[in-house]
């Protein structure tokens, strides 16, 4: 039995669907908060509930007693921990929400895994941990100790906490640094979703740093494939570790980038959406916002070597698939 936290979220929903298709029993955990429209989360959840192998618990990972009870009453073999307070900009307004969910909540998951001897914990980290890093492409083996948002800082904190549990208790942990995941059933707060909505409605879109930003957009199916492959290969100690590799250790601990390793400039990204919609955007060019990273590029050589896989869906294909889903879901 596999526990998927954040199962009603974008990535969690897709991961749970894939695990169910592969024949696994899945316990979904989610708090269904209103960070974005809960109706979308409910719609995802309804699709998961159609599977006999799926059960759902409306629980916050920050609820220590509820999480402990869940672990105690189910034979959880592995965990995919995707629940988190997401978003860089909200962390400027409500920092406590990020500590509660991303730090305290993660500790509760780590404790559940420790006490019940879970065979592998795979958890979501983020490209936001790279912050001020200027050497691109970003390599997971290199230090990432200068985040520029509290969101990024909490994700880096989670990685360090995971290492402690791998070292102290032998818990195999693998962190995946996601790079701008997009696709069907995505998050309305993400730029590609909000841009699509605004362009259809004829509303202006806010383009920060005047569009001179690059993102390593990664299609959801590639992310799911990466998660599933990593889940099936619990982290092992690195016998050659000499202290210079931040992505491995003498303990069963690993970090991988999960990105398309093909950055796209934001203005070109908008052009692709315009082409799919057959309609031009009304752009409102603005300066960069605090906490924004100008460019993200993933080095996925380690993932390719260890898992025999790397994301490869072209942005042109992924955006078309998202737009097709958007029109069907919103009947637009």
N, C-alpha and C positions, 0 to 999 in steps of 0.2 A: 504494500500500500504506500502511495506517495502523497505527501502533503504539498500542496501548492498554495502558498500565501499570495494574497492579491489576485485571487482566481477570477474575480469579476473585472479586473483591470485589463488593459489592452494586451500586454505581453502574457500575463497570467492566464487569460482566457484562451489564447492560442496555444500556449504550452499545455494546458489541461486538455484541450481538445485533441492534441497530438498524442498525449500519453494514453488517453482513453481509446483512441483509434488503434494504438499499439497493444491494447489488451490489458493495460494496467488499471487497478482500482485507484481512484483519486479522491482525496479529501480536499475540498476547496475552503479556504478561509478568506474572508474579506469583511471590512467594516461598512462598505457601501457609503462612504462619506460623500459630501456634496462639493468636493473640490472641483468637479465638473458634473454635468447632468447625470444624476443617479439612474435616470431612465435608460441610458445607454448601458450602464452596468447591469441593470436588470435584464435588458434584452440579451446581453451576452450570457448571463447566468441562466436564463431560460433555455438557451441552446445546450448548455452543459447539463442541466437537469434532465434533459431528454435521454441521457445515458444512464443505464442501470448501475454502472460502475462508479457513479459520481455521487458524493454526498457533500452538503454544504453547511458551514457554520458561520453565522454572522458574528464575528469576533474580531476585536482589534488586537494586533500583535503587541500593543502596549499594555494590554490587560494581563498582568502576570499570572493571576490565578486561573483565568480562562484558558490561557495557552498551556499551562501546566496540566490542567484537567484534560484538555484535548489530547495531549501526548500520553497521558496516563490511561486513557480509555480507548486508544486505537493502537494497533501494531504498525507504527509508522517505520518503514524501512529506509526511506530517503526523503529529503526535503528540497523543494525548489522554492527559495524564499525571494519573492518578488514584491511583496507588500512594502510600501514606503510612501512617505510624503514626497511627492515629486515636484519638479518645477523650481527653476532658479529664482524667478522674480518674487514668488510668494515668500521665499525665505528671507527677503528683505523686510517684509511686513509682519510675518508671524514666525519668528525663529524658533519659538518653543515647540511648535508642531513638529519641526524637523528632529529635534532632540528626542521628543517623546516617541515618535514612530521609528526613525531611522537608527537611533542609538539604543534607547531603552527597549524598544520593540525587538530589535535585532538580538539584544542580550537575552531576552525571553526565549527566542528561537534557539539560540546557542545552548542555553541551559536545557531546553527540552531535548535537543540532540545529544547533549552530554549524558544526561541522566538515563536516557532510553537507548543509548548506544546506536544511534542512527548510522547507517553505513556510509552515507555521503550527504553533505550539505552543499548545494549549489545555490549561490546567492547573486543578486543583481548589484553590481557596482555601476560606475558611470564614467564616461569620458570626461566629466566635469572635474574629476580628481586631478587632471593634468594642469589645470589652472594656468599659471605663468610659464609653464614649460614651453620653450621656444624651439627645441630640437624636434623636427618632424621628419618622418612619421613618428607618432608617439609609440614607444616601446614599453610594454608592461614591466620589463626587467629593470628599467631605469626609475630613479626616484621620482615620486609625484607628491611632493610635500609643500606645494605652494598653491592651494586652491584659492579661487577668487570669489567663491560664494559659500555660504554656510551649507547649502545643499551638497556641494562638492566636498566640503570638509566632513560632513556626516558620512558620506560614502567612503571616504578614505579612512575614517574612524572605524567603520564596519570591517574594512579589510584588516586593520591592525588587531581588532578584537578577534576576528576569525583566526588569525595567526596564533594568538595566545591560546585559544582553545585547541588548535591543532598541536601546539607544542606541549601544553599541560596535560591534555587528555587523549591525545592521539586521534582526535576527531578529523576525518578527512574533509577539508573544505576547499571549494573552488569558487573564486569570485570572477564574474564576467563583467568587464567594463563595456557597457553598451554604448554604441555611437549612433545617436539620433535615429531611433527606430520609427518607421512609418509603415502605413499600409491599411487595409480594410479593418474596420472596427477600432480605428485609432482614437487617440485622445483629442477632444475638441480644443484643448488649450495649446496644442502644438501648432506651429506656424503653418504647416501644409494644410491642416484641417481648417484653421481659421481663415487662411487665405482663400481657400476654395469657397467657403461659405460667403465671404465678403465679395468675391468676384461675381458669383452667381447673383447676389443681391444688389450689386452695383455700388457697394460701400467701399470707401477707401481702405487700404491696408497700410499698417505701420511697418516700414522697412528700416530697421535699425542699422547703424553704421553705414547708411545710404546703400545698403546691399552688398558692401564690400566685406562680406564674411563668407567663409567656406565651411561646409559641414560634410561629414562622412555619412551620408544618409544610408541607412541599412534597412532593407526590406524585411518585414516581419517573418516571412517563411524562412529566410536565412538565419534569423535569430533563433527561431524555434529549433531548427536543425542543429545549430550549435549547442543550444541548451541540452537537447536530448543526447547528443553525442558525449558531451562532457559528463552528464549525469551517469551514464553507463560506465564511466572510467574514473572511479574514485581517485582523488589526488594521492600521490605517493611521495615519500621523501626524495629529495634530490641528493644522491650520494656525492656528487661533484660540487655541491654548493660551497662557496668560499666567502660568502658575505657580500658579494658584489651584485647579486641578482635579487631584485625586489619581488620578482614574480614566483619564486620558489624558495625552498628552505630545507633544512635538515628534518623538518616535520612534514606530515602529509598536507601540504598547503600549496595552492596554485592560484595564479592570476592570469587571465587571458583577456586580450582585446577581442571584442566581437563587433567588427565594423566592416564596411564594404571596401575599405582601403582605396577609395576613389573619390576624393572630395569634389563637391560641386559648389560653385559660387551661388549665393542666394539669389541674385538677379536672374541667373540662368534657370534656377529652380522655379522661380515665378513664371518665367517664359514657358516652361514645360506645362505648368498648370494652365496657363492661358491657352496654349495650343490644344490641350485636351478638352477644355471648356468651350473653345471657339469664341473667347471673349477676353478683352484686355482688362488688366487691373488698373485701378486708380491708385497710384503709389504715393504715399506720404513719406518722403525720405527724412529720416531722423538720425541724430547721433547715436553712438553706441550707448547701451545702458550699463550701469554698474553690475558686475557679475558675469557679463558676457565674455566668452572666449572667442577670439577673432577667427581662429581656424582649428579644425579638428581633423586629424588624419591618423588612421589606425594602422599599425604594423601588426599583421596577423600571422607572421611566420611561425610563431610558436604554436598557435592553434592549428595551422595547416600541418605542421610536423607531427604533433601529438594526436590529432583527431582525424587527420586525412580530409579536412574540410576547410573551406574558407568562403565567406559570403561573396556572391557574384551576380546577383540580380541587377541589371542595369537600371538606372534611375528612370529612364524613359518607360520601361516596362512596369516598374513598381508604381509610378504615378498614375499610369493609365488604369491599372488594377484598382488603385485606391479611388480614383474618380468614378469608375464604374460602380463600385460598391456604394460610394457616397450618394450617387444619383438614385440608386435603388432604395437605399435605406431612408433617404429623405424625400423620395419621390419628386425629385427636382429635375 
